[in-house]
Amino acid sequence: MTRLPFKGDTSTFGNSQKNALRRFLSMERRLDSNIELKLEYVKFMQDYENLGHMSMVKDLDLNSPHYFIPHHYVIKPDSTTTKLRVVGPTIQNELVITLLRFRLYQYGITADITIMYRQFWLHRSDRNFQLILWREHKSQNISVYQLNTVTYGTSSAQFLATRCLHYIADNYPYRKETGKMILKRDFYVDDMISGADDLETLQAIKNETTEILDFYNLSLTKWNSNNVNITAPNVKLTDIETARDMACPLGMLWNTKEDYFCFTFQSTNIPASHTKRNILSLASSLYDPLGLITPLIIKAKILLQQLWIIGCDWDESVPQEIYTTWNKILADLHQVVCRHLICWHTDFERSGTVKLAGKSQPAIVRELKANKISNRIVYRTLNRYDNTDSVAKHYGSGQEKTGRSPKMIQKVKTRLERNPRRSGN
């Protein structure tokens, strides 16, 4: 059981019920126009109540401190478990560090804690700050419910869930040091993303994390690994799925059979005419936590900046010059689909430097020096990337081709060395 980490006086939240009611009625109208979606939403809320994760409040004192959370749905059609999620409005490692460390190992393994947030009960004194409005049908009166567990989507949810994992690791009564380390180091909220250089250690990671979490009634599902041929004696990685080609650790597409990261680009969803609205929509949909296609994303953002400067309306066709530039960016995005990032390679032990250059001043250069990461994480191109002049064409040999002069590159490198915190820009 956990408490909410309030910043200040809880009596200053104001009238949240009015806003929650307005948002609920708006969502209810949207659900009425999609019967299948509404049935899923109703079922989700019924399960929520049946599990005791929310309960009806019959005598609410509106004069005491409280807060109403607006709730809505998030659809994840590619999810193998929960396709619809109801959401409300750090002590963990950074996302980039977690992903890079994950593929320093020869064997990768990922899993997911089932409905993690709802496994942790909220203290009764704080449940009045997690109130929602709900009814299944318009013929019913709108009722007030309180959410009894940590709620997905609230600002403190990630911290509380991660802190609970650290508490579990610190207080588990038996000696399972590998599992305890993984709980503290290799979890990003509910996603386990870990690895090992030998199968015995990989087995220990799976067994010990499962055993510790089972002790606290938490279960790991959606196991994935790149270990498709297990030949070591007395090693059985049961329940680990290797038949599926693709897994999605922390949103990145990971081909578990050939062991590489890749990107997807849905060209069929591109409208025939280009407007500021659909350019922004597509540019915002590109997910790249490692910054591997930053030069292309920056180009799209520069284009949007130009549209704002000239005062182009949201649904107005863009000028011909910008139209041509956007088509070139789209062509480059098609090339990205054919580029893979090898996750682990035994033959690549050279000291290499990867440079990405673009048009964004201090963000021109990103350097991976000769260390553990750059020795094992390299680009593999399935075809030449000749259409984008802002990306280096040669990797790992010391030669560089960029869209900037050596003088500019040296200037940026000096700036990054003086202020290392900016090197991730």
Helices and strands as residue ranges (DSSP letters): G 10-12, H 16-32, H 35-50, E 54-56, E 72-75, E 84-87, H 95-102, E 107-113, G 117-119, G 124-129, E 131-134, E 143-147, H 157-171, H 177-185, E 187-188, E 191-196, H 199-215, E 220-225, E 246-247, G 249-251, E 253-255, E 260-262, G 267-269, H 276-284, H 294-310, H 320-337, E 339-342, E 354-355, G 361-363, E 367-368, H 372-376, E 378-381, H 406-418, G 420-424
